[in-house]
Amino acid sequence: MAEHILTFDVEYWYQGFVQRNLDGWQRYPPRDKESIEKIVGLLEEFNVRATFFVLGKFAERYPNIVRLLASAGHEIGTHGYGHYAITAQSREGFREDLHRSISILENIIGEKVIGHRAARWSMSREALWAVEIMLSEGIQYDSSVFPTQIHSYGLRQAPTEPFLLELSSGVSILEFPAQVLTLGFLRIPAAGGFYMRVLPGLFSRWALRQSDRRGVHGMVYLHPYDLDSDTPRLSVPLSFRVVRYHNLKKTLPLLRAMMKEFHFCSVRKVLGEPGFNVPSQNIS
Ligand SMILES: [Zn+2]
């Protein structure tokens, strides 16, 4: 049975509010440190080392949290600096944002950062130009593809397992796509964040069992806030309320159940496996 990959996107608990220009969160004391410490404790309990894609802006404010994660043996990747979708930036803007986040993180941990996850799963067809920039900034793998079509994001033609994303220009990068549950022609986002809270828990486990059967690495992604069920409930528009607050109480028990059933590790660990090899796919 292949080990599956466990990842966290580390950003402020109020990141979603900032992006939607919603106020109110400023009245509350910071809660990121506590929620991340709980995650570190949980991973310790199961002896799991995960990958944390940390936002540069967050790392700047909380270098000690990044140090804590690294010293607990977790991999630190970058989630960019300012949390912009790739396509919301110019090429130069993307490079600056990425470069800035990498130098902040590397300065804190004293180690190379080799993994990247774009904000909002924004590695779409229109964002493929970002691959060359990532490579030139020292990134060795990306994990920003959702291999299905979901309103604003997704790359339906991407494989549903780790693959080498090749461009016609000849450059390529290792890609670790988000987990989907495959049902006939349907690809259901099943093992991360909001989807883990809104869909029956069985779906997440079923998706990973599918990966097991195929002998490939599955991948779970979460945000610290997905596990923070005591988070302040602010009055926000309905659509955001559902995404942000629905079923927060469910995530922790579900993650625990999954950690009992499956073995999880970081992306870096998978890269180091002898004979690790992935199919390639030309996307452009
Ligand atoms: Zn994010």
Boltz pocket constraint, residues with backbone or C-beta under 6 A from the ligand:
constraints:
  - pocket:
      binder: B
      contacts: [[A, 9], [A, 11], [A, 79], [A, 83], [A, 118], [A, 119], [A, 120]]
      max_distance: 6.0
